[in-house]
């Protein structure tokens, strides 16, 4: 999980893609997994870059095992898109 940085009670990561379509495809796949886990990221997308911030709201907005698991899932999904 070297891409992830823990600060301010969040896990933060940034992912870059070839274009907007690829970034959106990544977000779509992450969304399906997040929904299954009932654990939804705080994220943004500007053209080919997706910024993700994870914390567990139910636990008082701190990093929990749920965040670590979702971060690993997100990294696995990103591996499909790496150049």
LOLUM-590176 format. One record per atom (N, C-alpha, C): residue in one letter; residue number from 1; y, z, x; atom name; chain. Coordinates in Angstrom, 1 decimal. Example, Ala and Ser with C-alpha at 12.3 -4.5 7.8 and 13.67 -1.06 7.14 Angstrom:
{lumke 'A' 1 {-5.7 7.8 13.2} 'N' 'A'}
{lumke 'A' 1 {-4.5 7.8 12.3} 'CA' 'A'}
{lumke 'A' 1 {-3.3 7.8 13.2} 'C' 'A'}
{lumke 'S' 2 {-2.2 7.1 12.8} 'N' 'A'}
{lumke 'S' 2 {-1.1 7.1 13.7} 'CA' 'A'}
{lumke 'S' 2 {0.0 7.9 12.9} 'C' 'A'}
REM end
This chain:
{lumke 'X' 1 {-1.2 0.0 0.8} 'N' 'A'}
{lumke 'X' 1 {0.0 0.0 0.0} 'CA' 'A'}
{lumke 'X' 1 {1.3 0.0 0.9} 'C' 'A'}
{lumke 'X' 2 {1.2 -0.7 1.9} 'N' 'A'}
{lumke 'X' 2 {2.4 -0.7 2.9} 'CA' 'A'}
{lumke 'X' 2 {3.6 -1.3 2.2} 'C' 'A'}
{lumke 'X' 3 {3.5 -2.1 1.2} 'N' 'A'}
{lumke 'X' 3 {4.6 -2.7 0.5} 'CA' 'A'}
{lumke 'X' 3 {5.4 -1.7 -0.2} 'C' 'A'}
{lumke 'X' 4 {4.8 -0.6 -0.7} 'N' 'A'}
{lumke 'X' 4 {5.4 0.4 -1.5} 'CA' 'A'}
{lumke 'X' 4 {6.0 1.5 -0.7} 'C' 'A'}
{lumke 'X' 5 {7.2 1.8 -1.1} 'N' 'A'}
{lumke 'X' 5 {8.0 2.9 -0.5} 'CA' 'A'}
{lumke 'X' 5 {8.2 4.0 -1.6} 'C' 'A'}
{lumke 'X' 6 {7.9 5.2 -1.3} 'N' 'A'}
{lumke 'X' 6 {8.2 6.3 -2.2} 'CA' 'A'}
{lumke 'X' 6 {9.5 6.9 -1.8} 'C' 'A'}
{lumke 'X' 7 {10.4 6.9 -2.8} 'N' 'A'}
{lumke 'X' 7 {11.7 7.6 -2.7} 'CA' 'A'}
{lumke 'X' 7 {12.3 7.9 -4.0} 'C' 'A'}
{lumke 'X' 8 {13.0 9.0 -4.1} 'N' 'A'}
{lumke 'X' 8 {13.6 9.4 -5.4} 'CA' 'A'}
{lumke 'X' 8 {12.6 9.5 -6.5} 'C' 'A'}
{lumke 'X' 9 {11.5 10.1 -6.2} 'N' 'A'}
{lumke 'X' 9 {10.4 10.3 -7.2} 'CA' 'A'}
{lumke 'X' 9 {9.9 9.0 -7.9} 'C' 'A'}
{lumke 'X' 10 {9.9 7.9 -7.1} 'N' 'A'}
{lumke 'X' 10 {9.4 6.6 -7.6} 'CA' 'A'}
{lumke 'X' 10 {8.7 5.9 -6.4} 'C' 'A'}
{lumke 'X' 11 {7.8 5.0 -6.8} 'N' 'A'}
{lumke 'X' 11 {7.2 4.0 -5.9} 'CA' 'A'}
{lumke 'X' 11 {8.0 2.7 -6.1} 'C' 'A'}
{lumke 'X' 12 {8.5 2.1 -5.1} 'N' 'A'}
{lumke 'X' 12 {9.4 0.9 -5.2} 'CA' 'A'}
{lumke 'X' 12 {8.8 -0.2 -4.3} 'C' 'A'}
{lumke 'X' 13 {8.8 -1.4 -4.8} 'N' 'A'}
{lumke 'X' 13 {8.3 -2.5 -4.1} 'CA' 'A'}
{lumke 'X' 13 {9.0 -3.8 -4.5} 'C' 'A'}
{lumke 'X' 14 {9.1 -4.8 -3.7} 'N' 'A'}
{lumke 'X' 14 {9.7 -6.0 -3.9} 'CA' 'A'}
{lumke 'X' 14 {8.7 -7.1 -3.6} 'C' 'A'}
{lumke 'X' 15 {8.6 -8.2 -4.4} 'N' 'A'}
{lumke 'X' 15 {7.7 -9.3 -4.2} 'CA' 'A'}
{lumke 'X' 15 {8.5 -10.6 -4.3} 'C' 'A'}
{lumke 'X' 16 {8.2 -11.5 -3.4} 'N' 'A'}
{lumke 'X' 16 {8.9 -12.8 -3.4} 'CA' 'A'}
{lumke 'X' 16 {7.9 -13.9 -3.6} 'C' 'A'}
{lumke 'X' 17 {8.3 -14.9 -4.4} 'N' 'A'}
{lumke 'X' 17 {7.4 -16.0 -4.8} 'CA' 'A'}
{lumke 'X' 17 {8.1 -17.3 -4.5} 'C' 'A'}
{lumke 'X' 18 {7.3 -18.4 -4.6} 'N' 'A'}
{lumke 'X' 18 {7.9 -19.8 -4.4} 'CA' 'A'}
{lumke 'X' 18 {9.0 -20.1 -5.3} 'C' 'A'}
{lumke 'X' 19 {8.9 -19.7 -6.6} 'N' 'A'}
{lumke 'X' 19 {9.9 -20.0 -7.6} 'CA' 'A'}
{lumke 'X' 19 {9.8 -19.1 -8.8} 'C' 'A'}
{lumke 'X' 20 {10.6 -19.3 -9.8} 'N' 'A'}
{lumke 'X' 20 {10.7 -18.5 -10.9} 'CA' 'A'}
{lumke 'X' 20 {9.4 -18.5 -11.7} 'C' 'A'}
{lumke 'X' 21 {8.8 -19.7 -11.9} 'N' 'A'}
{lumke 'X' 21 {7.5 -19.8 -12.6} 'CA' 'A'}
{lumke 'X' 21 {6.4 -19.0 -12.0} 'C' 'A'}
{lumke 'X' 22 {6.3 -19.0 -10.7} 'N' 'A'}
{lumke 'X' 22 {5.3 -18.2 -10.1} 'CA' 'A'}
{lumke 'X' 22 {5.6 -16.7 -10.2} 'C' 'A'}
{lumke 'X' 23 {6.8 -16.3 -10.1} 'N' 'A'}
{lumke 'X' 23 {7.2 -14.9 -10.3} 'CA' 'A'}
{lumke 'X' 23 {6.9 -14.5 -11.7} 'C' 'A'}
{lumke 'X' 24 {7.1 -15.3 -12.7} 'N' 'A'}
{lumke 'X' 24 {6.9 -15.0 -14.1} 'CA' 'A'}
{lumke 'X' 24 {5.4 -14.9 -14.4} 'C' 'A'}
{lumke 'X' 25 {4.6 -15.8 -13.7} 'N' 'A'}
{lumke 'X' 25 {3.1 -15.7 -13.9} 'CA' 'A'}
{lumke 'X' 25 {2.6 -14.4 -13.3} 'C' 'A'}
{lumke 'X' 26 {3.1 -14.0 -12.2} 'N' 'A'}
{lumke 'X' 26 {2.8 -12.7 -11.6} 'CA' 'A'}
{lumke 'X' 26 {3.1 -11.5 -12.6} 'C' 'A'}
{lumke 'X' 27 {4.3 -11.5 -13.1} 'N' 'A'}
{lumke 'X' 27 {4.7 -10.5 -14.1} 'CA' 'A'}
{lumke 'X' 27 {3.8 -10.5 -15.3} 'C' 'A'}
{lumke 'X' 28 {3.4 -11.7 -15.8} 'N' 'A'}
{lumke 'X' 28 {2.6 -11.7 -17.0} 'CA' 'A'}
{lumke 'X' 28 {1.2 -11.1 -16.7} 'C' 'A'}
{lumke 'X' 29 {0.6 -11.4 -15.6} 'N' 'A'}
{lumke 'X' 29 {-0.7 -10.8 -15.2} 'CA' 'A'}
{lumke 'X' 29 {-0.5 -9.3 -15.0} 'C' 'A'}
{lumke 'X' 30 {0.5 -8.8 -14.4} 'N' 'A'}
{lumke 'X' 30 {0.7 -7.4 -14.2} 'CA' 'A'}
{lumke 'X' 30 {0.9 -6.7 -15.6} 'C' 'A'}
{lumke 'X' 31 {1.6 -7.4 -16.5} 'N' 'A'}
{lumke 'X' 31 {1.9 -6.9 -17.8} 'CA' 'A'}
{lumke 'X' 31 {0.6 -6.6 -18.6} 'C' 'A'}
{lumke 'X' 32 {-0.4 -7.5 -18.5} 'N' 'A'}
{lumke 'X' 32 {-1.7 -7.3 -19.1} 'CA' 'A'}
{lumke 'X' 32 {-2.4 -6.0 -18.6} 'C' 'A'}
{lumke 'X' 33 {-2.4 -5.9 -17.3} 'N' 'A'}
{lumke 'X' 33 {-3.0 -4.7 -16.7} 'CA' 'A'}
{lumke 'X' 33 {-2.3 -3.4 -17.0} 'C' 'A'}
{lumke 'X' 34 {-1.0 -3.5 -17.0} 'N' 'A'}
{lumke 'X' 34 {-0.2 -2.3 -17.3} 'CA' 'A'}
{lumke 'X' 34 {-0.4 -1.9 -18.7} 'C' 'A'}
{lumke 'X' 35 {-0.5 -2.8 -19.6} 'N' 'A'}
{lumke 'X' 35 {-0.7 -2.5 -21.0} 'CA' 'A'}
{lumke 'X' 35 {-2.1 -1.9 -21.2} 'C' 'A'}
{lumke 'X' 36 {-3.1 -2.4 -20.5} 'N' 'A'}
{lumke 'X' 36 {-4.5 -1.8 -20.6} 'CA' 'A'}
{lumke 'X' 36 {-4.4 -0.3 -20.1} 'C' 'A'}
{lumke 'X' 37 {-3.6 -0.1 -19.1} 'N' 'A'}
{lumke 'X' 37 {-3.5 1.3 -18.6} 'CA' 'A'}
{lumke 'X' 37 {-2.6 2.2 -19.3} 'C' 'A'}
{lumke 'X' 38 {-1.8 1.6 -20.3} 'N' 'A'}
{lumke 'X' 38 {-0.8 2.3 -21.0} 'CA' 'A'}
{lumke 'X' 38 {0.2 2.9 -20.0} 'C' 'A'}
{lumke 'X' 39 {0.6 2.1 -19.0} 'N' 'A'}
{lumke 'X' 39 {1.5 2.6 -18.0} 'CA' 'A'}
{lumke 'X' 39 {2.3 1.4 -17.5} 'C' 'A'}
{lumke 'X' 40 {3.6 1.5 -17.9} 'N' 'A'}
{lumke 'X' 40 {4.5 0.3 -17.9} 'CA' 'A'}
{lumke 'X' 40 {5.5 0.5 -16.8} 'C' 'A'}
{lumke 'X' 41 {5.7 -0.6 -15.9} 'N' 'A'}
{lumke 'X' 41 {6.6 -0.5 -14.8} 'CA' 'A'}
{lumke 'X' 41 {8.1 -0.7 -15.3} 'C' 'A'}
{lumke 'X' 42 {9.0 -0.1 -14.5} 'N' 'A'}
{lumke 'X' 42 {10.4 -0.5 -14.7} 'CA' 'A'}
{lumke 'X' 42 {10.6 -1.6 -13.6} 'C' 'A'}
{lumke 'X' 43 {11.0 -2.8 -14.1} 'N' 'A'}
{lumke 'X' 43 {11.0 -3.9 -13.2} 'CA' 'A'}
{lumke 'X' 43 {12.1 -4.9 -13.5} 'C' 'A'}
{lumke 'X' 44 {12.4 -5.7 -12.6} 'N' 'A'}
{lumke 'X' 44 {13.4 -6.8 -12.8} 'CA' 'A'}
{lumke 'X' 44 {13.0 -8.0 -12.1} 'C' 'A'}
{lumke 'X' 45 {13.5 -9.2 -12.6} 'N' 'A'}
{lumke 'X' 45 {13.2 -10.4 -12.0} 'CA' 'A'}
{lumke 'X' 45 {14.4 -11.3 -11.9} 'C' 'A'}
{lumke 'X' 46 {14.7 -11.7 -10.7} 'N' 'A'}
{lumke 'X' 46 {15.8 -12.6 -10.4} 'CA' 'A'}
{lumke 'X' 46 {15.2 -13.8 -9.6} 'C' 'A'}
{lumke 'X' 47 {15.2 -14.9 -10.3} 'N' 'A'}
{lumke 'X' 47 {14.6 -16.2 -9.8} 'CA' 'A'}
{lumke 'X' 47 {13.2 -16.0 -9.2} 'C' 'A'}
{lumke 'X' 48 {13.1 -15.8 -7.9} 'N' 'A'}
{lumke 'X' 48 {11.7 -15.8 -7.3} 'CA' 'A'}
{lumke 'X' 48 {11.4 -14.4 -6.8} 'C' 'A'}
{lumke 'X' 49 {12.2 -13.4 -7.2} 'N' 'A'}
{lumke 'X' 49 {12.0 -12.0 -6.7} 'CA' 'A'}
{lumke 'X' 49 {11.7 -11.0 -7.8} 'C' 'A'}
{lumke 'X' 50 {10.7 -10.2 -7.7} 'N' 'A'}
{lumke 'X' 50 {10.4 -9.2 -8.7} 'CA' 'A'}
{lumke 'X' 50 {10.5 -7.9 -8.0} 'C' 'A'}
{lumke 'X' 51 {11.3 -7.0 -8.5} 'N' 'A'}
{lumke 'X' 51 {11.5 -5.6 -8.0} 'CA' 'A'}
{lumke 'X' 51 {10.7 -4.7 -9.0} 'C' 'A'}
{lumke 'X' 52 {9.9 -3.8 -8.5} 'N' 'A'}
{lumke 'X' 52 {9.1 -2.9 -9.4} 'CA' 'A'}
{lumke 'X' 52 {9.4 -1.5 -8.9} 'C' 'A'}
{lumke 'X' 53 {9.5 -0.6 -9.9} 'N' 'A'}
{lumke 'X' 53 {9.7 0.9 -9.7} 'CA' 'A'}
{lumke 'X' 53 {8.7 1.6 -10.6} 'C' 'A'}
{lumke 'X' 54 {7.9 2.4 -10.0} 'N' 'A'}
{lumke 'X' 54 {6.9 3.1 -10.8} 'CA' 'A'}
{lumke 'X' 54 {7.1 4.6 -10.7} 'C' 'A'}
{lumke 'X' 55 {7.0 5.3 -11.9} 'N' 'A'}
{lumke 'X' 55 {7.0 6.7 -12.0} 'CA' 'A'}
{lumke 'X' 55 {6.3 7.0 -13.3} 'C' 'A'}
{lumke 'X' 56 {5.8 8.2 -13.5} 'N' 'A'}
{lumke 'X' 56 {5.1 8.6 -14.7} 'CA' 'A'}
{lumke 'X' 56 {6.1 9.4 -15.6} 'C' 'A'}
{lumke 'X' 57 {6.6 8.8 -16.6} 'N' 'A'}
{lumke 'X' 57 {7.5 9.5 -17.5} 'CA' 'A'}
{lumke 'X' 57 {7.0 10.7 -18.2} 'C' 'A'}
{lumke 'X' 58 {5.7 10.7 -18.6} 'N' 'A'}
{lumke 'X' 58 {5.1 11.8 -19.2} 'CA' 'A'}
{lumke 'X' 58 {5.0 13.1 -18.3} 'C' 'A'}
{lumke 'X' 59 {5.0 12.8 -17.0} 'N' 'A'}
{lumke 'X' 59 {4.9 13.9 -16.0} 'CA' 'A'}
{lumke 'X' 59 {6.3 14.3 -15.5} 'C' 'A'}
{lumke 'X' 60 {7.3 13.9 -16.1} 'N' 'A'}
{lumke 'X' 60 {8.7 14.3 -15.7} 'CA' 'A'}
{lumke 'X' 60 {9.3 13.3 -14.7} 'C' 'A'}
{lumke 'X' 61 {8.9 12.0 -14.8} 'N' 'A'}
{lumke 'X' 61 {9.4 11.0 -13.9} 'CA' 'A'}
{lumke 'X' 61 {9.2 11.2 -12.4} 'C' 'A'}
{lumke 'X' 62 {7.9 11.5 -12.1} 'N' 'A'}
{lumke 'X' 62 {7.5 11.7 -10.7} 'CA' 'A'}
{lumke 'X' 62 {6.4 10.7 -10.5} 'C' 'A'}
{lumke 'X' 63 {6.0 10.6 -9.2} 'N' 'A'}
{lumke 'X' 63 {4.9 9.7 -8.8} 'CA' 'A'}
{lumke 'X' 63 {3.6 10.5 -9.1} 'C' 'A'}
{lumke 'X' 64 {2.7 9.9 -9.8} 'N' 'A'}
{lumke 'X' 64 {1.4 10.5 -10.1} 'CA' 'A'}
{lumke 'X' 64 {0.3 9.5 -9.7} 'C' 'A'}
{lumke 'X' 65 {-1.0 9.9 -9.9} 'N' 'A'}
{lumke 'X' 65 {-2.1 9.0 -9.6} 'CA' 'A'}
{lumke 'X' 65 {-2.0 7.7 -10.4} 'C' 'A'}
{lumke 'X' 66 {-1.5 7.8 -11.6} 'N' 'A'}
{lumke 'X' 66 {-1.4 6.6 -12.5} 'CA' 'A'}
{lumke 'X' 66 {-0.5 5.5 -11.8} 'C' 'A'}
{lumke 'X' 67 {0.5 6.0 -11.1} 'N' 'A'}
{lumke 'X' 67 {1.4 5.1 -10.4} 'CA' 'A'}
{lumke 'X' 67 {0.7 4.5 -9.2} 'C' 'A'}
{lumke 'X' 68 {0.0 5.3 -8.5} 'N' 'A'}
{lumke 'X' 68 {-0.8 4.8 -7.3} 'CA' 'A'}
{lumke 'X' 68 {-1.8 3.8 -7.7} 'C' 'A'}
{lumke 'X' 69 {-2.5 4.0 -8.8} 'N' 'A'}
{lumke 'X' 69 {-3.5 3.1 -9.3} 'CA' 'A'}
{lumke 'X' 69 {-2.9 1.8 -9.7} 'C' 'A'}
{lumke 'X' 70 {-1.8 1.8 -10.4} 'N' 'A'}
{lumke 'X' 70 {-1.1 0.6 -10.8} 'CA' 'A'}
{lumke 'X' 70 {-0.6 -0.1 -9.6} 'C' 'A'}
{lumke 'X' 71 {0.0 0.6 -8.7} 'N' 'A'}
{lumke 'X' 71 {0.5 -0.1 -7.5} 'CA' 'A'}
{lumke 'X' 71 {-0.6 -0.9 -6.7} 'C' 'A'}
{lumke 'X' 72 {-1.8 -0.3 -6.7} 'N' 'A'}
{lumke 'X' 72 {-3.0 -1.0 -6.0} 'CA' 'A'}
{lumke 'X' 72 {-3.3 -2.2 -6.9} 'C' 'A'}
{lumke 'X' 73 {-3.3 -2.1 -8.2} 'N' 'A'}
{lumke 'X' 73 {-3.6 -3.3 -9.0} 'CA' 'A'}
{lumke 'X' 73 {-2.6 -4.4 -8.8} 'C' 'A'}
{lumke 'X' 74 {-1.3 -4.0 -8.8} 'N' 'A'}
{lumke 'X' 74 {-0.2 -5.0 -8.5} 'CA' 'A'}
{lumke 'X' 74 {-0.4 -5.7 -7.2} 'C' 'A'}
{lumke 'X' 75 {-0.7 -4.9 -6.2} 'N' 'A'}
{lumke 'X' 75 {-0.9 -5.5 -4.8} 'CA' 'A'}
{lumke 'X' 75 {-2.1 -6.5 -4.9} 'C' 'A'}
{lumke 'X' 76 {-3.2 -6.2 -5.6} 'N' 'A'}
{lumke 'X' 76 {-4.3 -7.1 -5.7} 'CA' 'A'}
{lumke 'X' 76 {-3.9 -8.4 -6.4} 'C' 'A'}
{lumke 'X' 77 {-3.1 -8.3 -7.5} 'N' 'A'}
{lumke 'X' 77 {-2.6 -9.5 -8.2} 'CA' 'A'}
{lumke 'X' 77 {-1.7 -10.3 -7.3} 'C' 'A'}
{lumke 'X' 78 {-0.9 -9.7 -6.5} 'N' 'A'}
{lumke 'X' 78 {0.0 -10.4 -5.6} 'CA' 'A'}
{lumke 'X' 78 {-0.7 -11.2 -4.6} 'C' 'A'}
{lumke 'X' 79 {-1.9 -10.7 -4.2} 'N' 'A'}
{lumke 'X' 79 {-2.7 -11.4 -3.2} 'CA' 'A'}
{lumke 'X' 79 {-3.0 -12.8 -3.6} 'C' 'A'}
{lumke 'X' 80 {-3.1 -13.1 -4.9} 'N' 'A'}
{lumke 'X' 80 {-3.4 -14.4 -5.5} 'CA' 'A'}
{lumke 'X' 80 {-2.3 -15.4 -5.3} 'C' 'A'}
{lumke 'X' 81 {-1.1 -14.8 -5.1} 'N' 'A'}
{lumke 'X' 81 {0.1 -15.6 -5.0} 'CA' 'A'}
{lumke 'X' 81 {0.7 -15.8 -3.6} 'C' 'A'}
{lumke 'X' 82 {0.1 -15.0 -2.6} 'N' 'A'}
{lumke 'X' 82 {0.6 -15.1 -1.3} 'CA' 'A'}
{lumke 'X' 82 {0.5 -16.5 -0.7} 'C' 'A'}
{lumke 'X' 83 {1.5 -16.8 0.0} 'N' 'A'}
{lumke 'X' 83 {1.6 -18.2 0.6} 'CA' 'A'}
{lumke 'X' 83 {0.7 -18.4 1.7} 'C' 'A'}
REM end
